[in-house]
Amino acid sequence: MGNESMINESLTRCKLAIFDLDGTILNTLEDLTDSTNHALESYDLPTRSIDEVRRFVGNGIRLLIERAVPAETAEAIKDKVFAEFKAYYKEHSAVKTKPYDGIAELFAELRTSGCLVAVLSNKADFAVQDLCKEYFPGLIDYAAGEKEGIRRKPAPDAVLAILEKYQVAPEDAVYIGDSEVDVETAVNAGVSGISVTWGFRSKEWLAEHGAINSADSVDKLKNLLFRM
């Protein structure tokens, strides 16, 4: 009870809100599935269902492909499938993708209130930059995806880099995501965490993996962030 009270109290003075991308602010699942299956089909490998891809995402696109190919696939073929996925997804990342209702408005309200808005994803950086510009122009202070030399989530490195860049203390920041990776990221970085349940993991799954604060709607998320 004391831990939950401390976490909730910290949300009342949020100066920096860091959001995951896939399943949190954008529904990218169909484009990820289509791009995965295009890459698999290019090398005569069996395709995957949208529910399978939903389970595979969260740890970066290389691991998405590692999970999507058959277990016995040679490394050289995995590399080729991965390269094909990246090339295809770069051109098809915004075909069926769409923002979740109310997210753009939430970003605008946060920034008006003086809270910085950042996006941090394990998705390739080029895709994060393209998608943020496409769907949230002028609403995000900082966006980053997977970069060489910086460990992927749930390692805290990228979150800590954002805190340092904007000189925000961990207790004044919150990380919002939709997966167990995001729950771990918040804990590892020492910031408050909110799990959204409209994304790629269920509320029950998130609770089993340590989620304390959860939101099943953008209105509930806003209430947690603003303590209305």
Secondary structure, 3 states (H helix, E strand, C coil): CHHHHHHHHHHCCCCEEEECCECCCEECHHHHHHHHHHHHHHCCCCCCCHHHHHHHCCCCHHHHHHHHCCCCCCHHHHHHHHHHHHHHHHHHCCCCCEECCCHHHHHHHHHHCCCEEEEEEEEEHHHHHHHHHHHCCCCCCEEEEECCCCCCCCCCHHHHHHHHHHCCCHHHEEEEECCHHHHHHHHHHCCEEEEECCCCCCHHHHHHCCCCEEECCHHHHHHHHHCC
